[in-house]
Amino acid sequence: MQIDGVGQISISVSDVSRAVEFYRDVLEIPFLFQVPGSPGMAFFDCDGTRLYIVQPENPDNVGSSVIYFTVESAHEAAEELKSRGVALESEPHIIHQTENYTLWMAFFRDPDDNLMAVMSEEGDLMG
């Protein structure tokens, strides 16, 4: 398994609309899109790394972050992590799919209980 970089970082916030105004208008980070509802979500492009703003259902989780490491294959990375004694929070699963790629993620925790993920954008594996 080789970590290729950081593909996404999530930040938990108490108010997504207020956070969008801050990150888009104050910090001027290029805004990608917003997903309404509960939990609210918004995405920004930080020079190729996605910044994922989310309002967690549990308000105690505000202020926490998740680092998403890019890998060639989330499936292979998950298997290698397990072989190294890492307990997965979730097996690789589809997060998003387009005509061009399928976004796979698998979640795990570091020794201090920080949530992490491996993510890969792979060819259409569904069809």
C-alpha angles and dihedrals in degrees: 000000000000123000106222097189143292110307099177142004121196126208121195114222137179095229121026095193091053090046091050090055090050099046095038102036105026102032092028094219109166108263116225106179146312128231112208124213136055114348095025115216136190132181132209133183114237099185093303098327113102118229107208116199114195137175105218120221088231109062089206087072095062110121096030123121137203126206116213113202118205117230134168093248126013088200094056093041091051091051091049092048090052090050087055091055099262115144110220120226087206136001117243110292138168115269099172138357133198134169089271106041148000118231111220126188137181122189131216139157132242121229090274092053095255111153115241135171141200114219135187135182104216136177118273103294094172099068 
